[in-house]
Each structure stands twice: as C-alpha cells, then as structure tokens.
Amino acid sequence: MNKDQFSAILAILVPPIIERITKNSNIDEDKAISLFYQSKLYQELSDEESKLWHYGPMTLYTMYQDELLTGFYEYPEEA
C-alpha cells in the first residue's frame, strides 16, 4: 500500500472515532482530536505496519477507551 492509500484509510477511520469520543465524553471536537492524536493508539494506528487499520472505527474506539481507563489496550482476537 502506498502512502496516499494509507492516508485515505486513516481519513476514513479517524472521523467516526473522533465523533464517538466527542459524543460519549461530552467534549468539543477540537479537544477530542487533540486527545486522540496524542494517544498511544493513534501513534500505532498511524504506523501502517501495525495493521491496526484492519479494525473498524468501533473496535478502535473501544481500544482507545481501554487506553484511557487502564493505560493500555489489547488487540482483539480475530474471528
């Protein structure tokens, strides 16, 4: 996958995650974006080799919530 294709995938995955954070945390969009981009999850998601982009926005949001609550997250088991 080239860099443009990967950027396009991130552009599809990230907005629904930000929307969930905004809705469920009662914070504004700018704050949600800032918090998500500072997370370990986003750092790993933005590395194509992590393969986190294979997961959907809801799974990634759950992983983000786990990181917030516990300081870490686990990769979900694949079916």
Backbone torsions as a table, in degrees:
resi	resn	phi	psi	omega
1	MET	NA	134.2	178.6
2	ASN	-86.2	171.2	-174.6
3	LYS	-61.0	-39.2	179.1
4	ASP	-65.0	-40.4	178.6
5	GLN	-64.8	-41.9	179.4
6	PHE	-66.3	-40.9	176.8
7	SER	-60.5	-38.4	178.6
8	ALA	-65.2	-39.2	178.0
9	ILE	-64.1	-45.1	177.5
10	LEU	-61.0	-37.9	-179.9
11	ALA	-65.6	-23.3	177.0
12	ILE	-86.9	-38.8	-175.4
13	LEU	-77.2	-40.8	-170.1
14	VAL	-69.6	-45.3	-177.1
15	PRO	-55.8	-42.7	177.8
16	PRO	-65.7	-30.2	177.0
17	ILE	-67.9	-45.9	178.1
18	ILE	-60.5	-41.4	179.1
19	GLU	-60.2	-43.7	178.6
20	ARG	-63.7	-44.7	179.4
21	ILE	-59.3	-46.4	-179.5
22	THR	-60.4	-47.1	-176.7
23	LYS	-68.0	-45.6	-173.4
24	ASN	-85.6	-17.4	-178.4
25	SER	-106.9	-4.1	179.5
26	ASN	55.6	45.1	174.9
27	ILE	-124.9	161.7	-178.7
28	ASP	-76.8	165.5	-174.2
29	GLU	-61.5	-41.2	-179.9
30	ASP	-60.2	-42.5	179.0
31	LYS	-66.8	-40.9	178.8
32	ALA	-62.2	-43.4	178.6
33	ILE	-61.0	-47.8	-179.4
34	SER	-59.1	-48.1	-179.5
35	LEU	-62.2	-44.0	-178.3
36	PHE	-66.6	-43.4	-179.1
37	TYR	-67.2	-20.4	177.8
38	GLN	-89.4	-6.6	-176.2
39	SER	-76.2	155.0	174.2
40	LYS	-62.7	-37.8	-179.7
41	LEU	-58.0	-46.8	-179.5
42	TYR	-64.9	-39.8	178.6
43	GLN	-58.2	-41.9	179.1
44	GLU	-73.5	-40.3	178.4
45	LEU	-59.7	-37.0	-177.3
46	SER	-76.6	-3.4	173.7
47	ASP	-99.1	108.8	-175.7
48	GLU	-53.1	-35.8	-176.0
49	GLU	-67.8	-16.7	178.6
50	SER	-69.3	-24.0	-179.1
51	LYS	66.7	12.2	176.6
52	LEU	-62.5	-24.9	-179.2
53	TRP	-65.2	-10.2	175.6
54	HIS	-71.4	-23.5	-179.2
55	TYR	-83.4	154.0	178.4
56	GLY	-80.1	167.7	-178.9
57	PRO	-57.2	-38.4	-179.1
58	MET	-66.9	-41.4	177.4
59	THR	-64.0	-43.5	179.0
60	LEU	-64.6	-38.9	176.9
61	TYR	-62.2	-43.3	178.2
62	THR	-62.0	-41.1	177.5
63	MET	-64.1	-39.1	177.1
64	TYR	-62.3	-44.7	179.1
65	GLN	-61.4	-42.0	177.0
66	ASP	-59.7	-42.8	178.5
67	GLU	-61.2	-43.4	179.7
68	LEU	-62.9	-42.9	-174.4
69	LEU	-78.8	-35.6	-172.5
70	THR	-119.1	-13.7	-177.1
71	GLY	90.8	-4.5	177.3
72	PHE	-152.0	171.0	177.8
73	TYR	-143.8	158.0	177.0
74	GLU	-113.7	148.8	173.7
75	TYR	-71.1	130.0	176.5
76	PRO	-64.2	149.9	175.5
77	GLU	-73.5	139.5	179.1
78	GLU	-84.2	142.2	-179.2
79	ALA	-74.0	NA	NA
